[in-house]
């Protein structure tokens, strides 16, 4: 694979050709010289206004600034029309400071259009409090708003934080008769009720009350139905649109297709695809990108073949289509192919964006070879994308999974501190602005770049990945302070964060306190409880979800089957597996089959598991066989394990996990020659085993430990504590299980090796660093070993401490000598 750095340089040097050369020539030759006794200054202003509007349409700030510079030095007295156009130019180009400066310098030339342009400027640049304050100042100056002022102010109220203000504005415009003034007012209100309060009933009422509806109105209402999880309503409205005077366009279809993907209704998505072909929209790049994404997510066997067909049929490719394809490969766990497509994209001189890098970094995190991680990180810095939240979040995940928890923590801390500063500054500035009469002189929201639900969700995801509960709690406090405490997306992320940090009680509290829940909310809490070892509670919530009429999706069923697997509920799992298609039309995907194989394998039904695999309607992929191989390792069935390994390596010859599992299986039976042969093969293939390590967070600082680690500054105290623990738990009945020492050494040395495992070192460090009532939370990148699992139970007895261990597969809550897994893992 070519160097990523060289490929990125290639597309950068293929810049866009010169555009707007005629406009540049017209502006350069425009004579604005003010002659003595000249009477043609009015015509010069008109000419300048025409040229300025030509700059506004393509958002050509460079030429707009050039014209503005000429106007300043011309000596002409600029009229309100020209000054208002300059406000619109700078607003559209994101330069709100220049727009505000022009507005403040207009004096008596300000008119209704000036105020409307400035309110729109703040609203379009996500400076919502400034937009609303400007609207208020306009009223104080005695200027009565028009439909555009109302639209911009309502747009700034289309969020949880300012919805109450928007509701007051809604009453104002309704009483003054502006509700029917323009279709844009109704569209803004639809957005406000949907986004600000999630009140879909009021949203539909606004839609029904509108006298004039264009295609944008229909598309917006369909989109909001879909985004709020009311897909059946969206489909009904789409059918009504088909018999109306309007014809759906690419935006309508893209919105509806995205909803079918999100809700898991792929059969409907395929029907819409046929409608797309008949309507002649198949060649549209936006529709094509959505179809690529849909087929990648609906492939039950993880195949990207149909996505690739759609991609190849597209006449033109842009960054969106390439990113959709790359994401499809990542979703199908084809990371190597995803990296190859990324290189092909760069060869085609298409510039990657933040979403491209987010997907590619996820692919890199799952590759056995981490040689690309720092190259990719470097490219995000060069392209100015590294500070974007979704990219930072993927960097945290990549470094954490590659074993570079130090890099992961640095990345997360930068992301956290940056957003903590931005959000705190915004909250404080907003509070001060409410008490200030000179609000225009306060820089209220220019620092709040991305301080919305997506930003908070990214921060929470980063905290969950690293298990930094201290940071997570700080973010939660900031969310409440910022007024986002009722945001659905953020609450879903909070459930995930607390559960991944092993705090079941708080995750449940967040869930119980939520006024509105969607299928993602229910799926999150069910999945969380399953991984935390509380499968019975997870299934209770699943039945409660069905009783209140929330339709499960395919991810919900993965969580349910996982819950059954964790506690060995075979009959219960079969019931759900067989009913998901019959009751809800959800075809089992590869992940569902893998869950069933895991369940049968954990239960020791290896023969039944392999019969189930051979009866699958499609060829089992490496994930299914790898799951089966893990069960063979647990139950020490070498014959079936060798068969599973063969099937995996036929599909993925360089799968590192397969070699390790097979090596461990041989080692558990004392077949050291076979172990040596596998290690030799791994060396020849340049496959490097991931180093096992554990980490723990103390006072917002991550402490990482490897096997036999002596690098910590408190190493002596840690090992003294380990010796003390070893003596106490042996006196309590603990017997070291040397079967988990996968080295050909004497038994006495095996005992020594066992007590140098990273999770035991982490526990010892926690005991000397935290007060007794506080639970100990340990995180491990691999599966916790059986001996450490037993030792933890004894340590919990002799120390009286609750110990929570999160490994690569699940949680173990150990208290008073008992584990939440009931030793079934």
N, C-alpha and C positions, 0 to 999 in steps of 0.2 A: 504494500500500500504506500502510495506517495506521501511525502512529508506534508502534514496538514498546513504548516506554515507557508511552504512554497505555493500550495494550492490557493490559499487565501490571498497571497500577494498577486496571483495571476488575475483573479477577478477584479481586484482593486484597480489594476492598471487599465482595465477595459472600461473607462469611464463613459458616462453618457455624452453623446455628441452635443454640439452647441444647439441650444433651443432658444427660441424667442429672439433670434437674431434680428428679425424685422422690427420687433418691438423695441429692442435695444437701440437700433438705428434711429427709429422715430424719436425716442426720448433724447438721444444724444444730439440730434439735429434740431430739436425743439428750441425755438428762439423765444426766451422769456425776458429779454432785455427790455427794461422800461424806458422808453424814449420820452423826451420832453414833449408835453402837450399831446401825448399819444392817447387816442380814443379807443384803441383796439385791445385794451387790457381784458375786457370781458370775454372776448373771443379766445384769448390766451388761457383764461381760466377754464373755459369750456373744453378746449383742446386738452389741457392738462387733466381735466376730470375724465375725459374719454380714455386717455392713456392709463390713468391710474386704475380705472375699472378693469382695463385689460391686464394689469398686474395682479389685481385681486383674484380674478377667476382661477388662474393656475397657482395662486399663492406664491408669486415670484417676489419675495421680499427684497432680493438684491436690486432688481430694477425699480421696485417701488421706492426703496431708499434713495436710489439715484435721482428719481424724479422729485422726491421730497427735498433732497439737497438743493436741486436747481431752483425749486420754488422758494426755499428759504432765502437764497442769495439773489433772487430776482427783484426783490423790492415790491412785488405785487402784494396787495391786500387780499389774503385768501378769504373766500366766502365760506359759509357754513356747509355748503354742499361738498366742497373740496376737503374741508377739515373732517367732516363726517366720514368721507371715503377713506381718508388717512387712518382714522380710528379703526375702520373695518379692515383695512389692509394689515395693520399691526396686530389686530385681534386674531385674524385668520392665521397669521404666521406665528402666533404664540408669544408675541412680544407685547405683553399687556402693559409693561412699564411705559413704553413709548405711547401706547394708546391713551393711558391715563394722563401722561404729560400733555398731550395735545388737548385732551378734554379740559384739563385744569387751566390751560392757557387761552381757551376760547372766550371766556368772559361772557359778554352779552350776546355773543353769536351762538351760544348753546340753544338748541331747540329740542323738540321731542325726539327727533331722529338721533341727536347727539346722545341723549340719555339712553335711548333704546340700544344704540350701538355699544355704549360702555357696559350696560347691564349684560348684553349678549356676550361681550368680550370676557367679562369675569365668569359668566356661566360656562362658556365654551372652553375656558381654561381651568375648569374644575375649582374655581375660587368662589364657592357657593355663598359663604357668609358675606363676602364683598359684594356679590351680585344683589343679595337681598338688602344689604345696607344701602346700596346705591338706589335701589327701588324705593326704599323708605325716604331717602334724601330727596328724590325726585318729587314725591308727594308733598314733602315739607316745603319745597320750592314752588308749589302750586301748579306743577305740570301734571296733567291728567294722562295716565298711561294709555297706550294703544295696544293692539293685539300682540305686537312683537315684544313689548315690555312685559306683558302678562306671560307670554310664552317662555321668555328667558327666565323670569323669576320662578315660574312653576318648575322649569327644568332644574333649577338649583334647589328646589324643594323635594326632588324625586329621590330622597334617601331617608333613612331612619332618623338621622340627626335633625333635619329641618322640615320633616313632614308636617308637624303641627303648624308651622308658619305657612306652609303651602296650603293647608286646609283653610286658613284665614283668608289667603289671597283668592282661593277658590270661591269662597262666599262673597268676596268683594266683586269679583268679575261677574258672578252670576247675577247679583243685584243690579249691576250697572249694564247688564245686557250684552256683555262681550263674549258670552259662552259660544254664541253662534257667529261671532265676528269673522272667524277664519278657521279653517280645518286644523291649522298648526296648534291652536289653543286646545282643541279637543284631544289631539295626539299627545300634547304635553301632559294633560290631565290623566290620560290613560297610563302614561309612564309613572306619574306621581303616585297614583293609588297602587299600582302594581309593585313598584320598587320601594316606595316609602313606607307602605303599611302591609303589603301583601294581601290587600283586600280585593280579591279578584271579582267579587260581586259588584262592588262599587265601580271597579274598572269596566266591567261589562255594561253597567248602567250608563256610564259616560258614553261608551261606544253606541249604545242603542239610542241615546238622546241626541246624538249629533245629526243635524239635518243633512250636512254634506259630508260624504265619505268618499275619499279617493282610494286608490290601491295601497298607498302608504298606510292609511288608517286600518284597512283590512289586515295588511301584513303585520302591523304593529300589534293588533289585538290577538292575532293567531300566535305571534311570537311570545307575548306575555302569558297567554294560556299555557303554552308549551313549557316556558321557563319556570312557571309556578307548579308544574307537574300535572296540569289538567289536559293531558294529551287528547282524551276523547272529546273534550270541548273544542280543542284546537282543530281536530279533524272535522267535527260538525260544522264549525265556522268556515273551514276550507271548502267543504261541500256547498255551503251557502254562497261562497264567493264564486264558485264555478258556474252557478246559475244566475249570477248578478251581471251587471253590465261591464264588470272588470275582468281582466284575464291575469291570473297569477304570473309573476315574473320570477327572476332568479332569486331575489331576496325572500319572496314568499316560500319558494321551494327549499332554499337553503335553511331557513328557520325551521320548517317542518321536518326536514330530514335530520337536522341536528337533534330535534326533540325525540325522534324515533330512536336515534342512537343512544341518547341519554337515558331513555326509559327502557331500552332493551327490546323494543318492538320492531324486530328486523324484518319480519314478513311484511309489515306495512311499509317499511322503508323500500323494500324491493318493488312493491306495487307503485310507490311514488317514482321509483327509477323508471319504470315503464312509461309513466305519464310524462316524465322529463324527456324521454326519447321522442315520444309522439309530439310533444310541444316544441321540439327543436331547441331545447335548452341544454342538450347533452354536451355541447362544446364549450359552454360557459365555464370559466376557470373556477368561480366560487362554488357552483353546483358540483363540478368535478371533484374539487377538494373534499367537499362534504361526503360525496359518494365513496371516495377513497377511504376516508375515515370510517364510514359506516361498514363497508365490507371487511375492513381489518378487524373491527370490533365484533362483527356478527359471525366470523368464521369459527365454527365450533371446534375445528381441529387446529386452530392457530395458524392456518394458511393465509398467506398474503396474495395468493394467486389472483383472486377476483379484484382486489385493490390494484394490483399491478396492471390488470387488463384495463380498468377504468383510467388509470394513469397514462398508459400507453396510447389510449384512444383520444386523449386530450391534445388538441392542435398546438397549444402553447402551455408552457410550464413557467410558473413563477415561484417565489419563495414559499407561498402557501401550499402549492401542490407538492413541492418537494418535501416540505415539512410534514404534510399529511402522510406521504408515503413512508418517510423515515419513522414517523410515530407508529405507523402500522407494523413495521418490522420490529420495533421495540416491543409493542404490545404482544406480538406473536413470538416473543423471546428469541428473535433472530438478530442478535446484537451485531454479529460480524457483518451480516448483510446490511444492517442499518448504517454501519460505519462506511461500507463500500458505497452506498447510495449518497452519503454525505460527501464523499470525495467526488462522485460523479456530478453532484450538484455544483461543487466548486469548479470542476473542469468545465461546466457549462456556463461559468461566469455569472452565477446567480448568488447574490449576497445572502448569507444566512442571517436570520433575525434571532431575537431572544428565545422564541419558542423552538426554533431549530436547535439551538444549543441546549435548551432544556431537555429535549428528547435525546440528543446525541450523548449528553453527559449521563443520562440514565442508562443508555446502551453501554457506555464505557464502564459504568459502575458494575455491570454484570459480566464483563469480560474477564477471563482468567488472567489476561495480560493487561496490566495497567500502564503500559508505556505511553498511551495517548493522553492520560489524565492531565498532566501538566502542560502538554501542547495545547489542548483544548482550553484550559484555563488561561493560558497566555493569549490565545486568540480572542477570547472574550474581553480581555483587558485592552488589547490593541484596537478592537472594534467599538470600544466604549459600551459594551453590553454587560460587563461584569457586575455593575452596581444594580442591575435590574433584579427585582426580588425573585422571580421564577428561576433565573440563572443561578443566583447565589444559593437558592434552596437546593437546586440540583448539584451544585458544587459540594455543599455540606453532605448530601447523601452519598455522592461519589467517593469523597475522601473517607467518610465513615466506613463504607463498605469495602474500600480498598485497604483498610487497616490504618489509614493515616488520620487517626482521630485528632491528632494535634492540629493538622491542617483543617480538618472539619470544624474543630472548635474555633480556630482563628476566623474562618469564613463566617461561621454563625455569629460570632461576637461582633464582627464588623457589621453584618446585616442588622443585628439586634441594636447595637449602639446607634447606628445611622438612623433607623426608624424610630428608636426611642427618643432621640434628639428631635427629629422632625415632628413626631406626633405630640410630644410634650410642649414643644415650642408653639405648635399650632393651637393646642388647647389653651395655653396661657395667653397667647396673643388674642385669641377669640374672646376670652373672658375680659381682657382689658378693653378690647374694642367696643364691647357692649356698654362700657361706662364712659366712652370717649365721644366728644362732639366732633373731633377732628379725625374721623375714621379714615378719610382718604389718605392721611399721612402715615397710617399704620400699615405695615406690611403683614397683613393678617394671615393669608393662606398660601403665600408663595413658597413656603417651606413644606407644605403638606403634599409633597409629590408622592402619589401612590398610597397615601395613608388611608386606605379604605379597607373593605372586607378582604380583598385579595392580598393586600400587604400583611394584614394580621394572620390570615390563613397560612401564608408562606412562613411567617415567623413561628407560628405554632407547629407547623410541620417540621421545621428545623429543630425546634426544641424536642419534639417527639422522637426524631431520628437519633439524636444524641442522648436522649433521656435526661436532659437538663431541666429537672422539675422546677428549680429555683427561677430560671429564666422564664419558664412557662407560666409560673404564677405571676411574675412581674408583667408579662404580656397580658395576662388575663385582667389584672388590675387596670392596666392602661386601656384595655378594651372597654371596661365598664366606665372609666373616667371619660372616654371619648364619645360615649353615647351609642356604642355598637353592641351593647349587651344583649339586645334582642335579635340581632342579625342571624338569619338562619344558617348561612354559610359558615360564619364564625363559630356558632354554637356546635355545628357538626365537627369543625376542626378542633374545638375544645374537648369534645368527647374523645376524639382520636388521640389528642395529646395526653390527656390524663390517663387514658387506658394504656397507651404505649409506655407511659412512665410507671405503670403498675398501680395506679390509685383508682381502684374500682368505685369507691364511695363517691368521690367527687365527680367522676364521669357520669354516674347514675344521677347525681344531684343536678348536674347541668341538663341532662336529658329530662328529668322530671319537671324542671323549672321552665322548660321551653313551652311557649304558648302555641307555636305552630311547628309541626314536624312533617317532614316529607319522607319518601322511601329511603333516601340516603341517611337520614337521621336514624331511622329504625335499623337499617342495615349496619350502621356504624356501632350502635350499642350492642346489637346481637353478636357481631364479629368480635367486639371488644371483650364481652363476657366469655365467649367461647375460648379466646386466646388466654384469658386470665384464669381459665380453669373452672368457671362457673357455668357449665353447659346447661344445667337444669334451668337456671334463671334465664339464660339466653333463649331457650325453647319456650319458656313461659311468655316472654316478650314477643316472640314470633307469633304465637297463637293470639296474643292480645292485638297485635298489629293486624292480623287477618280479621279479627272480630270487628274492628272499627272501620274496615273497608279499605285499608291501604294495600295496594296490589304489590306483591314482592317482585323484584327483578332477578336477573340471573346471579348478580353479586350477593343478593340476600340468601339465595339457596346455597351458594358456596359457603357462606357463614353458617347456615343451619347444618349443612352436612359436616362441616368442620367441627361444630359443637358436638354432633353425634359421634364423630370419630374420636374426639378427645376423651369421651367417657365410655366408649364401646357400646352405644345404643344401635345395634345392628338393625333390628326390626324397624325402629323409628326412622333410621336413615333410608331404608328401602322404601318406606311409605312416602317420604318426601321426594326421593329421587324419581319414583314412578308417577307421582302426582303433579310434578312441576309442569310437565307438558300437557297433561290431561286437564288440569284445572286452570292453568294460566298461559298455555301456549308457548312455554319456554322450552326450547330444545336443549337437552343437556350438552354442554361444551366439554372440551378436554379437561378443564379444571374440575368439573363436576365428577367426571369419571375418575380423575386422580384422587378426589376426596373419598370415593367409594373404595378404591384400591387401598388407600391409606387405612380406612376403617377395617377392611377385611384383613389387611396385613398386620395391623396393630393387635387384632384379636387372635392372631396366630392361624388364620384360615388362609394359608398361602396357596393351597391348591385351588380353593374357590376364587381367590384373587386373580390367579393367572387364567383361570377359565373365564372370568369376567372380562379380562383384558382381551382375550382372543375373540370374545363375542361382541366387542365394540363395533358400531356401524362404520367407523373409520379407523385408519391405522393409528395405533397408540404412538404418541410422540415420546421424546426422551423424558419429559416431566413425569409421565405415568410410570414408565419403566424405572426411573430413578426413585420414585416413591416406593415401588415394589422392592427394589434393591435395598432400600433402607430397612424395610420390614424383614428381609432375609438376613440382614446384619443383626437385627435385634434378636431374632429367633434362631440364628446360627444355622441357616439352611444354605450350605455352600453350593450345592448343585443348582438350586433355583437362582441363587445369587449370581452364579457364573452365567447362567442363561440370560438374566436381566442385564448384566453388564455387557454381554455380547450384543443384545438388542439396542442398547444405548449407544455403544461405540459405532455401530453400523450407521446410526443417524447423526451422531456428533462425535467424530473420532477424537476430538481434543477436549472432551468433557472431563474436567479435573475432578469433579465430585465423584464420578464413577470409579476412577482409579483409587481414590482415597477410601471410599466405602468398601471396595473389594479388598484393598490392602488390609483394612481394619478387620474384615471378616476372616481373612487368612490368619492375621495376627492373633485373633481371639481363639483360634484352634491350634496355635503354635506352629503354623506352616511358614517358618521364617524364610525358607528358600523362595517360596512364592512371593512373599512380601518383598524380598530383595529384587526379584525379577520385575515386579511392578514398579518399584522405585527406579530401577534402571531404565525401564521403558519411559517413565515420566521424564527422566533426565534427558533421554534422547529426543523426546518431543518438546523439550524446554517448558514443561509444565511445572510450575512452582506451587507447592501446597501453601494455602493461606495460613498464616501464623495465627494460632489461637491466642486471644487476649481477653481480659475483662477490664471494665472501667466502672468508676463510681464517681458521683458528683458530691463534692463537699464545698459549701459556701461558693456556689457558682463556678467552681473550678473542677475540671475533669482530671481524675487520677487514673492512669492506665497501667496495667500490669500484664506481663507475659509469664510464661512458665519459668519458675526459678528466678524471677526478677529480683535483682538486688540494687537497681539503679535509683530507687526512691530515696529521698533525703532521710526518711524515717525507717529505712530498711531494717536496722537492728531492732527497733521497737516492734516492728511488724513480725519479724521472725521469732522474737521472744514470745509474742502473743500467740503465734502459731504453735510453738512448743507447748505452751500452757494449755491451749485448746486441745491439742492432740492427747495430752495426758488426761484431761477431764472427760473427753468423749469416749476414750477407750475404757476408762473406769465405769462409764455409763452403759457400756455394751457395744460400742462401735467396733466393728471388725473391718479393716481395710480390704477392699475387693480388688485384688491385684489383676483380675481379668481386664481391667481398664488401663493397664500399663501395656502399651503396644510396642514394647521394646524387649529384645532377647537379653534380659539381665537377671541376676539373682533375685530371689524373693525379698531379701532384706532391702536391696536397693530399690525394688519396686515400691515398697512402703514409703521410702524416702521420696521417690518421684511423685507419688500421689499427693503428698502434703506440700508439694511445690506447684500444684495446679493454680492457675491464675485466679479462679474464683475463690479459692480458699485464702489466697493472699489478700484479695480485695476485702473479704469478710474481716480478716484480722485487722486490716487498716481501718475499716469502718468502726470496729469495736474500740479502737484507741482514739478515734477522731470525732465520734458523735455521742450525744447523751443517751442514756438507756431507754427512755420511752420511745425514742424516734425509730421508726422502721428502717432497716438497712435495705437499700435498693441497689442491686448489682446488675450490670449488663454484660453480656458476652456475645461475641460475634459468631461463635459456633454453638453446636449443641452441648449442653452441660453434660458432663460425664456421670455415669451411674454412681460411682463412688462419691463424687462431690455432692450429688443429690442426697445420698444417705447421710453424709457428714453434716450437711446443712440442717437436717432434721435433729440430729444430736446437738449441734451447736445451739439451735433455737431453745433446746431444753436447758442446757447448762448455763446459758447466758440470759435466758428470759427475754430474748429479743425476737421480733418478727423479721423474717428475711424474705425479700422478694427478689427473685432472679429472673431476668428476661434473657432468654437465649435466642438463637436464630429461628426457633420454631414456635415457642410459646412462653407462658409465664409459669413460675412455680412460687406460690404463696406458702411459705413455711412458717408455722406457728405452733408452739407447744409440741413439737415433734411430728406434726402432721402436715402434709403438703396438699394443696388444692387439687393436684393431679391424681390423688389417691394411688400413686405409684403406677398409674396407667399412662405411659408416655413413651 
